[in-house]
Amino acid sequence: MSTKAVADALKDGNIKYAIVGGASRLLLAQPEHFSVDARTNHTVYLSTPPVGIQIIAPPALFREPFDESTEPSS
């Protein structure tokens, strides 16, 4: 999955927050803020109300760098 594919997935506005690649595993280390179902990767930010987060791609499918220097699409 490319950076463009991620931007296209977010473009329609149906997905408000997305985590790319294996970042959901990093969220497991912060259980006071996030809940990640280990089987399905269904991820929720624990707030009131809870905020669902969609995992866009497993790390094996996302081969491009994606960090703070990645340009957002407009």
PyMOL Python script that loads the backbone (N, CA, C, O; Angstrom):
from pymol import cmd

cmd.read_pdbstr("""\
ATOM      1  N   MET A   1       0.855  -1.174   0.000  1.00  0.00           N
ATOM      2  CA  MET A   1       0.000   0.000   0.000  1.00  0.00           C
ATOM      3  C   MET A   1       0.894   1.228   0.000  1.00  0.00           C
ATOM      4  O   MET A   1       1.857   1.309   0.763  1.00  0.00           O
ATOM      5  N   SER A   2       0.573   2.168  -0.849  1.00  0.00           N
ATOM      6  CA  SER A   2       1.395   3.367  -0.980  1.00  0.00           C
ATOM      7  C   SER A   2       0.839   4.511  -0.136  1.00  0.00           C
ATOM      8  O   SER A   2      -0.277   4.437   0.377  1.00  0.00           O
ATOM      9  N   THR A   3       1.637   5.566  -0.001  1.00  0.00           N
ATOM     10  CA  THR A   3       1.169   6.760   0.695  1.00  0.00           C
ATOM     11  C   THR A   3      -0.064   7.323   0.006  1.00  0.00           C
ATOM     12  O   THR A   3      -0.983   7.798   0.672  1.00  0.00           O
ATOM     13  N   LYS A   4      -0.094   7.275  -1.340  1.00  0.00           N
ATOM     14  CA  LYS A   4      -1.253   7.760  -2.084  1.00  0.00           C
ATOM     15  C   LYS A   4      -2.492   6.926  -1.758  1.00  0.00           C
ATOM     16  O   LYS A   4      -3.586   7.473  -1.625  1.00  0.00           O
ATOM     17  N   ALA A   5      -2.332   5.615  -1.628  1.00  0.00           N
ATOM     18  CA  ALA A   5      -3.469   4.759  -1.299  1.00  0.00           C
ATOM     19  C   ALA A   5      -4.033   5.102   0.075  1.00  0.00           C
ATOM     20  O   ALA A   5      -5.248   5.095   0.270  1.00  0.00           O
ATOM     21  N   VAL A   6      -3.154   5.402   1.024  1.00  0.00           N
ATOM     22  CA  VAL A   6      -3.610   5.806   2.354  1.00  0.00           C
ATOM     23  C   VAL A   6      -4.364   7.126   2.264  1.00  0.00           C
ATOM     24  O   VAL A   6      -5.433   7.271   2.857  1.00  0.00           O
ATOM     25  N   ALA A   7      -3.817   8.086   1.530  1.00  0.00           N
ATOM     26  CA  ALA A   7      -4.478   9.383   1.369  1.00  0.00           C
ATOM     27  C   ALA A   7      -5.836   9.215   0.703  1.00  0.00           C
ATOM     28  O   ALA A   7      -6.801   9.867   1.102  1.00  0.00           O
ATOM     29  N   ASP A   8      -5.928   8.351  -0.306  1.00  0.00           N
ATOM     30  CA  ASP A   8      -7.206   8.101  -0.975  1.00  0.00           C
ATOM     31  C   ASP A   8      -8.215   7.480  -0.018  1.00  0.00           C
ATOM     32  O   ASP A   8      -9.400   7.809  -0.069  1.00  0.00           O
ATOM     33  N   ALA A   9      -7.760   6.590   0.848  1.00  0.00           N
ATOM     34  CA  ALA A   9      -8.662   5.949   1.807  1.00  0.00           C
ATOM     35  C   ALA A   9      -9.229   6.958   2.794  1.00  0.00           C
ATOM     36  O   ALA A   9     -10.371   6.824   3.233  1.00  0.00           O
ATOM     37  N   LEU A  10      -8.444   7.960   3.143  1.00  0.00           N
ATOM     38  CA  LEU A  10      -8.887   8.965   4.108  1.00  0.00           C
ATOM     39  C   LEU A  10      -9.687  10.091   3.465  1.00  0.00           C
ATOM     40  O   LEU A  10     -10.371  10.837   4.166  1.00  0.00           O
ATOM     41  N   LYS A  11      -9.615  10.226   2.148  1.00  0.00           N
ATOM     42  CA  LYS A  11     -10.181  11.375   1.444  1.00  0.00           C
ATOM     43  C   LYS A  11     -11.695  11.497   1.584  1.00  0.00           C
ATOM     44  O   LYS A  11     -12.212  12.610   1.677  1.00  0.00           O
ATOM     45  N   ASP A  12     -12.417  10.371   1.601  1.00  0.00           N
ATOM     46  CA  ASP A  12     -13.878  10.446   1.602  1.00  0.00           C
ATOM     47  C   ASP A  12     -14.452  10.941   2.921  1.00  0.00           C
ATOM     48  O   ASP A  12     -15.641  11.248   2.996  1.00  0.00           O
ATOM     49  N   GLY A  13     -13.632  11.025   3.955  1.00  0.00           N
ATOM     50  CA  GLY A  13     -14.100  11.552   5.232  1.00  0.00           C
ATOM     51  C   GLY A  13     -14.755  10.526   6.128  1.00  0.00           C
ATOM     52  O   GLY A  13     -15.107  10.846   7.264  1.00  0.00           O
ATOM     53  N   ASN A  14     -14.933   9.301   5.657  1.00  0.00           N
ATOM     54  CA  ASN A  14     -15.548   8.270   6.484  1.00  0.00           C
ATOM     55  C   ASN A  14     -14.605   7.771   7.567  1.00  0.00           C
ATOM     56  O   ASN A  14     -15.043   7.343   8.634  1.00  0.00           O
ATOM     57  N   ILE A  15     -13.308   7.829   7.286  1.00  0.00           N
ATOM     58  CA  ILE A  15     -12.312   7.421   8.261  1.00  0.00           C
ATOM     59  C   ILE A  15     -11.721   8.694   8.854  1.00  0.00           C
ATOM     60  O   ILE A  15     -11.022   9.435   8.163  1.00  0.00           O
ATOM     61  N   LYS A  16     -11.997   8.949  10.121  1.00  0.00           N
ATOM     62  CA  LYS A  16     -11.514  10.176  10.731  1.00  0.00           C
ATOM     63  C   LYS A  16     -10.071  10.045  11.210  1.00  0.00           C
ATOM     64  O   LYS A  16      -9.296  10.998  11.119  1.00  0.00           O
ATOM     65  N   TYR A  17      -9.710   8.873  11.718  1.00  0.00           N
ATOM     66  CA  TYR A  17      -8.366   8.640  12.232  1.00  0.00           C
ATOM     67  C   TYR A  17      -7.888   7.293  11.724  1.00  0.00           C
ATOM     68  O   TYR A  17      -8.649   6.325  11.713  1.00  0.00           O
ATOM     69  N   ALA A  18      -6.655   7.224  11.313  1.00  0.00           N
ATOM     70  CA  ALA A  18      -6.110   5.971  10.799  1.00  0.00           C
ATOM     71  C   ALA A  18      -4.688   5.775  11.292  1.00  0.00           C
ATOM     72  O   ALA A  18      -3.916   6.725  11.425  1.00  0.00           O
ATOM     73  N   ILE A  19      -4.365   4.533  11.556  1.00  0.00           N
ATOM     74  CA  ILE A  19      -3.021   4.144  11.942  1.00  0.00           C
ATOM     75  C   ILE A  19      -2.479   3.290  10.804  1.00  0.00           C
ATOM     76  O   ILE A  19      -3.145   2.355  10.359  1.00  0.00           O
ATOM     77  N   VAL A  20      -1.298   3.597  10.336  1.00  0.00           N
ATOM     78  CA  VAL A  20      -0.718   2.879   9.205  1.00  0.00           C
ATOM     79  C   VAL A  20       0.275   1.847   9.701  1.00  0.00           C
ATOM     80  O   VAL A  20       1.053   2.096  10.623  1.00  0.00           O
ATOM     81  N   GLY A  21       0.234   0.697   9.078  1.00  0.00           N
ATOM     82  CA  GLY A  21       1.207  -0.348   9.357  1.00  0.00           C
ATOM     83  C   GLY A  21       1.032  -0.976  10.722  1.00  0.00           C
ATOM     84  O   GLY A  21      -0.092  -1.125  11.201  1.00  0.00           O
ATOM     85  N   GLY A  22       2.117  -1.339  11.340  1.00  0.00           N
ATOM     86  CA  GLY A  22       2.082  -2.065  12.599  1.00  0.00           C
ATOM     87  C   GLY A  22       2.018  -1.188  13.826  1.00  0.00           C
ATOM     88  O   GLY A  22       2.322  -1.648  14.926  1.00  0.00           O
ATOM     89  N   ALA A  23       1.632   0.052  13.669  1.00  0.00           N
ATOM     90  CA  ALA A  23       1.595   0.975  14.805  1.00  0.00           C
ATOM     91  C   ALA A  23       0.606   0.540  15.873  1.00  0.00           C
ATOM     92  O   ALA A  23       0.725   0.957  17.026  1.00  0.00           O
ATOM     93  N   SER A  24      -0.369  -0.291  15.513  1.00  0.00           N
ATOM     94  CA  SER A  24      -1.319  -0.739  16.530  1.00  0.00           C
ATOM     95  C   SER A  24      -0.601  -1.495  17.640  1.00  0.00           C
ATOM     96  O   SER A  24      -1.042  -1.464  18.789  1.00  0.00           O
ATOM     97  N   ARG A  25       0.486  -2.168  17.320  1.00  0.00           N
ATOM     98  CA  ARG A  25       1.254  -2.884  18.349  1.00  0.00           C
ATOM     99  C   ARG A  25       1.895  -1.899  19.325  1.00  0.00           C
ATOM    100  O   ARG A  25       2.035  -2.200  20.510  1.00  0.00           O
ATOM    101  N   LEU A  26       2.281  -0.736  18.836  1.00  0.00           N
ATOM    102  CA  LEU A  26       2.824   0.292  19.726  1.00  0.00           C
ATOM    103  C   LEU A  26       1.738   0.801  20.675  1.00  0.00           C
ATOM    104  O   LEU A  26       2.018   1.145  21.824  1.00  0.00           O
ATOM    105  N   LEU A  27       0.501   0.844  20.184  1.00  0.00           N
ATOM    106  CA  LEU A  27      -0.596   1.314  21.021  1.00  0.00           C
ATOM    107  C   LEU A  27      -0.892   0.340  22.156  1.00  0.00           C
ATOM    108  O   LEU A  27      -1.345   0.749  23.225  1.00  0.00           O
ATOM    109  N   LEU A  28      -0.637  -0.947  21.926  1.00  0.00           N
ATOM    110  CA  LEU A  28      -0.847  -1.938  22.980  1.00  0.00           C
ATOM    111  C   LEU A  28      -0.005  -1.631  24.215  1.00  0.00           C
ATOM    112  O   LEU A  28      -0.372  -2.001  25.331  1.00  0.00           O
ATOM    113  N   ALA A  29       1.114  -0.961  24.015  1.00  0.00           N
ATOM    114  CA  ALA A  29       1.995  -0.617  25.128  1.00  0.00           C
ATOM    115  C   ALA A  29       1.445   0.534  25.965  1.00  0.00           C
ATOM    116  O   ALA A  29       2.002   0.852  27.015  1.00  0.00           O
ATOM    117  N   GLN A  30       0.355   1.163  25.514  1.00  0.00           N
ATOM    118  CA  GLN A  30      -0.252   2.277  26.235  1.00  0.00           C
ATOM    119  C   GLN A  30      -1.721   1.978  26.525  1.00  0.00           C
ATOM    120  O   GLN A  30      -2.602   2.677  26.024  1.00  0.00           O
ATOM    121  N   PRO A  31      -1.995   0.953  27.325  1.00  0.00           N
ATOM    122  CA  PRO A  31      -3.384   0.540  27.543  1.00  0.00           C
ATOM    123  C   PRO A  31      -4.239   1.576  28.271  1.00  0.00           C
ATOM    124  O   PRO A  31      -5.467   1.481  28.256  1.00  0.00           O
ATOM    125  N   GLU A  32      -3.604   2.570  28.910  1.00  0.00           N
ATOM    126  CA  GLU A  32      -4.404   3.600  29.583  1.00  0.00           C
ATOM    127  C   GLU A  32      -5.039   4.566  28.591  1.00  0.00           C
ATOM    128  O   GLU A  32      -5.964   5.296  28.946  1.00  0.00           O
ATOM    129  N   HIS A  33      -4.546   4.579  27.333  1.00  0.00           N
ATOM    130  CA  HIS A  33      -5.077   5.493  26.322  1.00  0.00           C
ATOM    131  C   HIS A  33      -5.772   4.793  25.163  1.00  0.00           C
ATOM    132  O   HIS A  33      -6.695   5.347  24.565  1.00  0.00           O
ATOM    133  N   PHE A  34      -5.333   3.576  24.842  1.00  0.00           N
ATOM    134  CA  PHE A  34      -5.842   2.874  23.667  1.00  0.00           C
ATOM    135  C   PHE A  34      -6.230   1.450  24.018  1.00  0.00           C
ATOM    136  O   PHE A  34      -5.639   0.819  24.894  1.00  0.00           O
ATOM    137  N   SER A  35      -7.232   0.965  23.316  1.00  0.00           N
ATOM    138  CA  SER A  35      -7.615  -0.433  23.397  1.00  0.00           C
ATOM    139  C   SER A  35      -7.466  -1.026  22.005  1.00  0.00           C
ATOM    140  O   SER A  35      -8.077  -0.542  21.052  1.00  0.00           O
ATOM    141  N   VAL A  36      -6.647  -2.083  21.883  1.00  0.00           N
ATOM    142  CA  VAL A  36      -6.441  -2.748  20.601  1.00  0.00           C
ATOM    143  C   VAL A  36      -6.778  -4.216  20.780  1.00  0.00           C
ATOM    144  O   VAL A  36      -6.155  -4.912  21.582  1.00  0.00           O
ATOM    145  N   ASP A  37      -7.772  -4.686  20.026  1.00  0.00           N
ATOM    146  CA  ASP A  37      -8.112  -6.103  20.044  1.00  0.00           C
ATOM    147  C   ASP A  37      -7.002  -6.852  19.308  1.00  0.00           C
ATOM    148  O   ASP A  37      -6.797  -6.631  18.115  1.00  0.00           O
ATOM    149  N   ALA A  38      -6.285  -7.732  20.003  1.00  0.00           N
ATOM    150  CA  ALA A  38      -5.137  -8.420  19.412  1.00  0.00           C
ATOM    151  C   ALA A  38      -5.533  -9.303  18.229  1.00  0.00           C
ATOM    152  O   ALA A  38      -4.716  -9.534  17.337  1.00  0.00           O
ATOM    153  N   ARG A  39      -6.758  -9.797  18.207  1.00  0.00           N
ATOM    154  CA  ARG A  39      -7.194 -10.687  17.130  1.00  0.00           C
ATOM    155  C   ARG A  39      -7.605  -9.918  15.889  1.00  0.00           C
ATOM    156  O   ARG A  39      -7.271 -10.321  14.775  1.00  0.00           O
ATOM    157  N   THR A  40      -8.326  -8.816  16.062  1.00  0.00           N
ATOM    158  CA  THR A  40      -8.883  -8.085  14.917  1.00  0.00           C
ATOM    159  C   THR A  40      -8.183  -6.757  14.633  1.00  0.00           C
ATOM    160  O   THR A  40      -8.412  -6.153  13.584  1.00  0.00           O
ATOM    161  N   ASN A  41      -7.336  -6.294  15.551  1.00  0.00           N
ATOM    162  CA  ASN A  41      -6.704  -4.970  15.465  1.00  0.00           C
ATOM    163  C   ASN A  41      -7.719  -3.835  15.561  1.00  0.00           C
ATOM    164  O   ASN A  41      -7.381  -2.691  15.255  1.00  0.00           O
ATOM    165  N   HIS A  42      -8.966  -4.119  15.983  1.00  0.00           N
ATOM    166  CA  HIS A  42      -9.942  -3.051  16.190  1.00  0.00           C
ATOM    167  C   HIS A  42      -9.388  -2.158  17.290  1.00  0.00           C
ATOM    168  O   HIS A  42      -9.162  -2.611  18.412  1.00  0.00           O
ATOM    169  N   THR A  43      -9.171  -0.899  16.967  1.00  0.00           N
ATOM    170  CA  THR A  43      -8.476   0.028  17.854  1.00  0.00           C
ATOM    171  C   THR A  43      -9.398   1.166  18.264  1.00  0.00           C
ATOM    172  O   THR A  43     -10.114   1.725  17.433  1.00  0.00           O
ATOM    173  N   VAL A  44      -9.379   1.507  19.543  1.00  0.00           N
ATOM    174  CA  VAL A  44     -10.225   2.574  20.074  1.00  0.00           C
ATOM    175  C   VAL A  44      -9.381   3.450  20.993  1.00  0.00           C
ATOM    176  O   VAL A  44      -8.654   2.951  21.852  1.00  0.00           O
ATOM    177  N   TYR A  45      -9.489   4.776  20.797  1.00  0.00           N
ATOM    178  CA  TYR A  45      -8.900   5.717  21.742  1.00  0.00           C
ATOM    179  C   TYR A  45      -9.886   5.847  22.887  1.00  0.00           C
ATOM    180  O   TYR A  45     -11.052   6.176  22.671  1.00  0.00           O
ATOM    181  N   LEU A  46      -9.427   5.592  24.100  1.00  0.00           N
ATOM    182  CA  LEU A  46     -10.313   5.549  25.260  1.00  0.00           C
ATOM    183  C   LEU A  46     -10.609   6.955  25.761  1.00  0.00           C
ATOM    184  O   LEU A  46      -9.923   7.479  26.638  1.00  0.00           O
ATOM    185  N   SER A  47     -11.639   7.548  25.189  1.00  0.00           N
ATOM    186  CA  SER A  47     -12.099   8.872  25.597  1.00  0.00           C
ATOM    187  C   SER A  47     -13.608   8.788  25.773  1.00  0.00           C
ATOM    188  O   SER A  47     -14.198   7.720  25.608  1.00  0.00           O
ATOM    189  N   THR A  48     -14.222   9.898  26.102  1.00  0.00           N
ATOM    190  CA  THR A  48     -15.677   9.932  26.223  1.00  0.00           C
ATOM    191  C   THR A  48     -16.209  10.934  25.228  1.00  0.00           C
ATOM    192  O   THR A  48     -16.043  12.135  25.441  1.00  0.00           O
ATOM    193  N   PRO A  49     -16.840  10.504  24.151  1.00  0.00           N
ATOM    194  CA  PRO A  49     -17.072   9.114  23.743  1.00  0.00           C
ATOM    195  C   PRO A  49     -15.807   8.507  23.147  1.00  0.00           C
ATOM    196  O   PRO A  49     -14.906   9.234  22.729  1.00  0.00           O
ATOM    197  N   PRO A  50     -15.734   7.159  23.106  1.00  0.00           N
ATOM    198  CA  PRO A  50     -14.572   6.499  22.505  1.00  0.00           C
ATOM    199  C   PRO A  50     -14.439   6.849  21.025  1.00  0.00           C
ATOM    200  O   PRO A  50     -15.440   7.066  20.341  1.00  0.00           O
ATOM    201  N   VAL A  51     -13.201   6.902  20.534  1.00  0.00           N
ATOM    202  CA  VAL A  51     -12.939   7.235  19.135  1.00  0.00           C
ATOM    203  C   VAL A  51     -12.342   6.011  18.453  1.00  0.00           C
ATOM    204  O   VAL A  51     -11.272   5.537  18.837  1.00  0.00           O
ATOM    205  N   GLY A  52     -13.041   5.501  17.437  1.00  0.00           N
ATOM    206  CA  GLY A  52     -12.534   4.364  16.685  1.00  0.00           C
ATOM    207  C   GLY A  52     -11.423   4.784  15.748  1.00  0.00           C
ATOM    208  O   GLY A  52     -11.464   5.871  15.171  1.00  0.00           O
ATOM    209  N   ILE A  53     -10.434   3.926  15.597  1.00  0.00           N
ATOM    210  CA  ILE A  53      -9.296   4.183  14.714  1.00  0.00           C
ATOM    211  C   ILE A  53      -9.156   2.985  13.792  1.00  0.00           C
ATOM    212  O   ILE A  53      -9.129   1.845  14.256  1.00  0.00           O
ATOM    213  N   GLN A  54      -9.066   3.227  12.505  1.00  0.00           N
ATOM    214  CA  GLN A  54      -8.942   2.131  11.552  1.00  0.00           C
ATOM    215  C   GLN A  54      -7.482   1.870  11.222  1.00  0.00           C
ATOM    216  O   GLN A  54      -6.720   2.801  10.960  1.00  0.00           O
ATOM    217  N   ILE A  55      -7.094   0.596  11.235  1.00  0.00           N
ATOM    218  CA  ILE A  55      -5.752   0.195  10.825  1.00  0.00           C
ATOM    219  C   ILE A  55      -5.785   0.048   9.310  1.00  0.00           C
ATOM    220  O   ILE A  55      -6.514  -0.797   8.790  1.00  0.00           O
ATOM    221  N   ILE A  56      -5.014   0.853   8.595  1.00  0.00           N
ATOM    222  CA  ILE A  56      -5.061   0.887   7.131  1.00  0.00           C
ATOM    223  C   ILE A  56      -4.377  -0.313   6.500  1.00  0.00           C
ATOM    224  O   ILE A  56      -4.941  -0.908   5.582  1.00  0.00           O
ATOM    225  N   ALA A  57      -3.201  -0.692   6.945  1.00  0.00           N
ATOM    226  CA  ALA A  57      -2.476  -1.789   6.300  1.00  0.00           C
ATOM    227  C   ALA A  57      -1.553  -2.464   7.302  1.00  0.00           C
ATOM    228  O   ALA A  57      -0.971  -1.805   8.163  1.00  0.00           O
ATOM    229  N   PRO A  58      -1.422  -3.780   7.188  1.00  0.00           N
ATOM    230  CA  PRO A  58      -0.419  -4.443   8.024  1.00  0.00           C
ATOM    231  C   PRO A  58       0.975  -4.026   7.559  1.00  0.00           C
ATOM    232  O   PRO A  58       1.143  -3.649   6.399  1.00  0.00           O
ATOM    233  N   PRO A  59       1.965  -4.083   8.426  1.00  0.00           N
ATOM    234  CA  PRO A  59       3.289  -3.589   8.071  1.00  0.00           C
ATOM    235  C   PRO A  59       3.889  -4.269   6.848  1.00  0.00           C
ATOM    236  O   PRO A  59       4.657  -3.638   6.121  1.00  0.00           O
ATOM    237  N   ALA A  60       3.565  -5.533   6.599  1.00  0.00           N
ATOM    238  CA  ALA A  60       4.129  -6.233   5.440  1.00  0.00           C
ATOM    239  C   ALA A  60       3.670  -5.627   4.121  1.00  0.00           C
ATOM    240  O   ALA A  60       4.356  -5.763   3.108  1.00  0.00           O
ATOM    241  N   LEU A  61       2.510  -4.953   4.120  1.00  0.00           N
ATOM    242  CA  LEU A  61       1.981  -4.368   2.892  1.00  0.00           C
ATOM    243  C   LEU A  61       2.379  -2.911   2.704  1.00  0.00           C
ATOM    244  O   LEU A  61       2.264  -2.383   1.598  1.00  0.00           O
ATOM    245  N   PHE A  62       2.842  -2.255   3.755  1.00  0.00           N
ATOM    246  CA  PHE A  62       3.184  -0.841   3.665  1.00  0.00           C
ATOM    247  C   PHE A  62       4.691  -0.713   3.607  1.00  0.00           C
ATOM    248  O   PHE A  62       5.363  -0.826   4.632  1.00  0.00           O
ATOM    249  N   ARG A  63       5.231  -0.480   2.423  1.00  0.00           N
ATOM    250  CA  ARG A  63       6.674  -0.495   2.208  1.00  0.00           C
ATOM    251  C   ARG A  63       7.310   0.889   2.182  1.00  0.00           C
ATOM    252  O   ARG A  63       8.538   0.981   2.178  1.00  0.00           O
ATOM    253  N   GLU A  64       6.542   1.955   2.166  1.00  0.00           N
ATOM    254  CA  GLU A  64       7.108   3.296   2.087  1.00  0.00           C
ATOM    255  C   GLU A  64       7.296   3.876   3.481  1.00  0.00           C
ATOM    256  O   GLU A  64       6.575   3.506   4.407  1.00  0.00           O
ATOM    257  N   PRO A  65       8.267   4.789   3.641  1.00  0.00           N
ATOM    258  CA  PRO A  65       8.421   5.447   4.941  1.00  0.00           C
ATOM    259  C   PRO A  65       7.179   6.290   5.256  1.00  0.00           C
ATOM    260  O   PRO A  65       6.624   6.936   4.368  1.00  0.00           O
ATOM    261  N   PHE A  66       6.754   6.281   6.496  1.00  0.00           N
ATOM    262  CA  PHE A  66       5.595   7.063   6.918  1.00  0.00           C
ATOM    263  C   PHE A  66       5.909   7.582   8.311  1.00  0.00           C
ATOM    264  O   PHE A  66       5.794   6.853   9.297  1.00  0.00           O
ATOM    265  N   ASP A  67       6.309   8.857   8.388  1.00  0.00           N
ATOM    266  CA  ASP A  67       6.664   9.453   9.662  1.00  0.00           C
ATOM    267  C   ASP A  67       6.284  10.929   9.660  1.00  0.00           C
ATOM    268  O   ASP A  67       5.488  11.367   8.829  1.00  0.00           O
ATOM    269  N   GLU A  68       6.850  11.693  10.586  1.00  0.00           N
ATOM    270  CA  GLU A  68       6.464  13.101  10.707  1.00  0.00           C
ATOM    271  C   GLU A  68       6.812  13.919   9.476  1.00  0.00           C
ATOM    272  O   GLU A  68       6.283  15.017   9.303  1.00  0.00           O
ATOM    273  N   SER A  69       7.690  13.415   8.614  1.00  0.00           N
ATOM    274  CA  SER A  69       8.042  14.159   7.403  1.00  0.00           C
ATOM    275  C   SER A  69       7.149  13.819   6.209  1.00  0.00           C
ATOM    276  O   SER A  69       7.286  14.430   5.149  1.00  0.00           O
ATOM    277  N   THR A  70       6.239  12.858   6.362  1.00  0.00           N
ATOM    278  CA  THR A  70       5.342  12.485   5.267  1.00  0.00           C
ATOM    279  C   THR A  70       4.369  13.622   4.995  1.00  0.00           C
ATOM    280  O   THR A  70       3.714  14.125   5.909  1.00  0.00           O
ATOM    281  N   GLU A  71       4.280  14.021   3.736  1.00  0.00           N
ATOM    282  CA  GLU A  71       3.401  15.124   3.344  1.00  0.00           C
ATOM    283  C   GLU A  71       1.939  14.676   3.351  1.00  0.00           C
ATOM    284  O   GLU A  71       1.616  13.640   2.770  1.00  0.00           O
ATOM    285  N   PRO A  72       1.058  15.429   3.990  1.00  0.00           N
ATOM    286  CA  PRO A  72      -0.374  15.099   3.930  1.00  0.00           C
ATOM    287  C   PRO A  72      -0.932  15.447   2.559  1.00  0.00           C
ATOM    288  O   PRO A  72      -0.444  16.352   1.882  1.00  0.00           O
ATOM    289  N   SER A  73      -1.959  14.714   2.165  1.00  0.00           N
ATOM    290  CA  SER A  73      -2.602  15.060   0.891  1.00  0.00           C
ATOM    291  C   SER A  73      -3.637  16.143   1.148  1.00  0.00           C
ATOM    292  O   SER A  73      -4.131  16.290   2.266  1.00  0.00           O
ATOM    293  N   SER A  74      -3.959  16.893   0.117  1.00  0.00           N
ATOM    294  CA  SER A  74      -4.964  17.949   0.302  1.00  0.00           C
ATOM    295  C   SER A  74      -6.118  17.741  -0.637  1.00  0.00           C
ATOM    296  O   SER A  74      -7.066  18.527  -0.633  1.00  0.00           O
TER     297      SER A  74
END
""", "prot")
cmd.dss("prot")
cmd.show_as("cartoon", "prot")
cmd.util.cbc("prot")
cmd.orient("prot")
